[in-house]
Amino acid sequence: MDALILSCGTGGGHDSAAKAIVEELHMRGHHAVMLNPYTLRSQSLARRINGAYISMVQNTPRLFGAVYTAGELYRKLPCRSPVYHVNHRMVPFMKKYLASHSYDVIITTHLYPAEILTNMKNRGLQIPKTIFVSTDYVCIPFTEETNCDAYVIPAPDLASDYVRRGIPLEKLHPLGIPTSPVFANRQSKEEARRRLHLDPHKKYILTAGGSMGGGTIRETIETLMDGVAQRQDVSLVVVCGNNQELYNTLMAKRPKNTVIVGYTQDMADYMRASDLFVTKPGGLSSTEAAVCGIPILHTAAIPGCETCNAQYFHTHGMSQVCQDPHQLMAVAMDLLFDQAQCDAMVARQHATLDGSARGILCSFAEYLSK
């Protein structure tokens, strides 16, 4: 099977899901290519699109919330969104690419490429079977105006949200969010700590703002750093992601009882080595944590789909939520030292998200491409 996996870097989760799919397909002996479609027009366009998103979530998350809210309002109108119309400009570039590359199936982990493919279909162009993979626990704005052959959603109980938006039930496949196999690895906490050179006798709180270091991570970090500075039995691990400015600022402070990490390929090991994960509720990162099996405390979300992610995880017993930064440290410490609650949370995570989505999705792609 020849598969084209489309994504773009407006949030690390889309690319992470795409890479997990590519990895699984390669393991099965298939040919799979991952592509940011905007690079077909120019690398600078792809960088501008990614950069605009990253800047917004890092510096003005409330503005992102306003944009998301506008999308929710716009989807009520009887016309196609600006996102659809802007992406029609990419049709000639994707048409030319597909004319010289043969694929049996196209899988997209991002809305924008799905809009490009829908534009192509609406123009009567012949394209391979298409699969849209949702990386959030909600039907995000404008998903309903796309026309893919199948929609892979995170869970069966989310189907009603997609159906009420107009996506046919028969196109919905609740297979889960694909994650890298490293998160399902059952390496012990002790082994992970040895590898990362962490103290085996302390409790560790891990915090991150996603791969982009966005959301309210600065306020979260300040609160947690102040809290652990007064303790000998608890340390903080801060993963800054691609936010180099944040990394430099924290390194200059040299806070007590805090380990500062920039972008890392060892996120799964840091999760296994830690006792509590304090994070914004990104769909992919939260799924990775649940597959890994670490108690999660969700902080204030970037307004929009992350609010829905936090609600889904909390109502299913897979996380706690703390919206008030002034209460964050107290809630974190209560959860950190409540072993029964932590064990129950991890049990719910493993019962709900077992890390098999990647393989099931690829089996489905094999079936659809025949």
N, C-alpha and C positions, 0 to 999 in steps of 0.2 A: 504494500500500500504506500502511496505517496501522499503525504499530508502537508498542508501549509498552515502554520499556526500564526495568527495575526494578533499583535498586541501593540501597545505604546506605553511610554513611561510616565503617564499621568497617575502616579501612585505605584509603588513597588509591587503591590499585590497582583496586578494584572500580568506583569512580566514574570513574577514568581510562579503563578499558575501555569502560564504558557511554557516556561522552562520545565516544569514538572511533567507536563504532557509530552513535550519533546523527548525528555529523558526516558519516559516509559515506552514511547513508540520506538526509540532506538534500541531499547532493551529487547523489544519484540522482533527486531530485525527489519523494521520499516524505515523508509526514508522520510524524514521530517525536517522541515525548514521553518525557522522562526523569523518573522519579518515585521518590522514597523512599517506600515504601508506608506507613511508620509515620506520615508526615505526614497521612495520611488520618484518623488518629485524633486526633493533636495534634502540633504542632511541638515541644512540650516532650518528648514521648515520643521522637521521633526524635533530639533533642539528647541525651537521657539515654543512649540506646543507643549513639550515637556516642561520647559523652564517656566512658562507662565503658570502652570498648575503648581509646580513645586514652590514658586515664590508666594503664591496665594496661600497655600496651606501652612507654610512656615511662618509667614509674616502677618497675614490677615485672614485667619480661619473664619472669622465672622462674615467676611465678604464671600467666602466660599459658601457658607450657609445661606446667604442672601441669594446667590446664584442658583443654588439647589432649590430654594423655595420658589424662585421665579420659574424654574423648570416644572415644578409641581403645578403651578398655576397655568402655565402655558399648555401643559398636556391636556387641559380641559377644553381647549379651543378646537374647533373642527377643521384644523389645518395642520400641515406638517411643521415641525420645529425648524428653527434656524440651523440646528445641528445637522439635520438631514440635507438642507439646501446647501450648506457650506461644503459638505462632503461630496456633493455631486461633482465638484471640480476635480476630485481624485479619480473619477471613473476612467478617463482616457489612460491614465498611468497604470491603473490596475488591469485594464483591458489589455494593454500592451504587454504587461508582465505575464499575464496568464496565457497570452497567445504564444509565448516562447517557453513556458514552463507547464508541464502536465501534472495535475494533481487529481486524486480521487476524492478528497474531502478537504474542506477548509474549516478550521476551528478558530474562532475568535474569542478572546477573553476580555474584550473591551467593546463598549458600545460604538465607538467611532468607526472601526473597521466594519462592524455590522451595518452601519448606515451606508458605507461605501458599497457593500455587497447588495444591499437592498436597492440602492440607486441603479445598480447594474441590472438587477432583475426587472425593475420597473421599466427599463429601457429595452427589454426584450433580449438582453444578452445572455448567452448560455454560460453558466458557471457550474463548478462541482457542487456536490451536496455541502450544505453549510450547517455548522453547529455553533450556537452562541453559548458561552459558559459564564454564568453569573458568579461574581466573586463577592457579593454582598447578600445579606439575609433580608432582602427586600427587592421588589421590582423597581429599579431605578427609573427616573424620568426618561421617556422616549424609547424605552425598550419595546414598547407596544407598537411603535411605528416601523420597526424593523421586520423583515420577512425572511427569517432563516428557516431551514427545514426542521431544525430541532433546537430546543432550549434546555440546557442542563442547569438545573437549579439546585440550591443547597439541600433542601429537605422537602418531604411530601407536604408538610403542613403549611408551606409557603405557596403552594399551587394556587390557592384561591386569590391571592394578591395579584398573580399574573393573569388569571382568568378574568377578573373584574376589570383589568386594564385592556382586555380584548385579545389576549393571546390564546389560541385554541388549546383546550386541555390535552388533546391528543399529541400536541407538539412538545409538551412538558415532560421532562425526564428528571426526577429527583435523585440524581446520582451523587451529589455532594460537590464540594470544592476541592479540586486536585491540589495536593501538597507533595513536596519532595519526600522521598522515602527516608531521608535522614531524620525526619521528625517522628517517624514511627519506630525508629531504632530504640530498643529497650535497654540501652546502656545504663548502668547504674549511676546514681548521683555521685558516689565515691569516685568512680572511674572518670566521670566528666570533670570533677573538681581537680583530680590529679592532672588531667590533660591541660586544664586552664590555669593551674597553679593557684587555686583558691584554697583557703583555710578549711580543712575538713570539720572543724569544731564550731564554726559559726553558722548562723542562719543568714541567707542571702536574699535580698529583695532585688529583683531585676526590673528595670524600667526602660522603656523605649518609646519613641514616637513614630514607629514605622520606619521604613527604609529612608524616608525623606526627613525624618526628625521633625514632624509637623505637629499641629494641634497645640494643646496647652502644655507641652512637655517642659518648657522652661519653668513654669510655676510649679509643676509636679516635682521636678528635680530639686528645686530650691527647698520645697517643703520636706522632701524625703532626706536630703542631705543634712538639713538642720536636725531632723529627728534622729538619724543614726549617729551623728557626731557625738551625742551624749551617751552612747551605749558601747559596751565592749563585746556584746554577744551577737550583734547584727551589723552587717555591712551592706552597702548598696553597690550594685553594678549598673552603670548607665551606658546604654548603647545609643550613640548619637546618629547613627545612620550616615546619610550623605550630607548632613548639616555640619559642614566644616567650621563655620563660625561658632556654632554651639560647642563643638569639640574643643576649639582653641580657647574659648572663654572658660570652660570648666577646667581645662588643664592648667590654665594660669592661676586658678584659685587653689588648686591642690587640696580639695576638701578632705577632711578626716573620714576614715572608714568608707571611702568611696573609690571604686575602680571605674575609670573612664575608658570607654571603648569607642572607636570611630566606626566606620563601615566594617562589617565582619561577615565572613562566610561560616562562622561558628555559632550562629544564633541557636541552633538546636542544642548544642552542647551547653551554652549559657542557660537555656531553659531547663535542661536536665540537672544542671549543677545548682540551680536556685530553688528557693522554697516558696516564692511568691512572685508573680509577674504583674507589675503595675503598668498599664498601657492604655492608650487610646483604642477604641474598639474598631480597628480595621478588620474587614471581613476575612482576608487571607491570613493576617498575622494572628488573629484570634483563633482561627481554625488550626493553624500550625501549633499554637500553644495547647489547644485542647487535644490534638492528636498526640502531642508530646506528653501531656498529662501533668500540667503544673497549675496550681490554684491561680485564678485570674482575678484581679481587681481592676475593673474598667474605670478610667477617669473620664472627665468631661470630654465628650466627643466633639469632633469637627461637625457642626450642624449639618444634618442631611442623612445619608445612608448609614453613617456610623451610629447615629442615635438608634436606628432600627436594629443594627447589629448588637448593640449593648442590651437592648430590650429582649432580643431573642435569646441571647446567651443567659441573661439573668432569669428569665421566665422558665428556662429549661434546666436551671440549677447548675449551669456551667461557669458562672462568674458572679461576683458581687459588683455593684456599681456605686461609686461615690462621686457625686457631682460637685460637692462642696470642698474646695481645696483646703479650707481651714480644718476640716474633719478628716482629711486624707490620711494623715499619719496615724491617728487613733484607730481608724478603721483598718488600716494595713496591719498594725501591730496586733489588733484583736484577731484578725484572720490568720496571721502568721503563726500565732501560738495556740490556735484552736485546731488541734490535729484531727479531731473528729469531723469538723466542718470541711477541712481541707481534703480529707480522704473521701468524703461524700461527694464533694465537687469533682474530684478527679474521676471517681467512679461514674458520675453522670457524663463527664466528657467522653470517657472511653465507650460508654454505652451508646452515645449519640454520634460521635465522630471517631471512627476507628482507623482512618488513614487509607481506606481502600478505594476512595473515590477516583484516584488517578487511574488505577487499573480498570475499574468498571467503565469509566468514561472511554478509555481507549478500546475496550472490547466493543462498546457501543459504536464507536467510530468505524471499527473494522466491519461491523454488521451493516452500517448505513452506507458504506462505500461500495458494497458488493452490487 
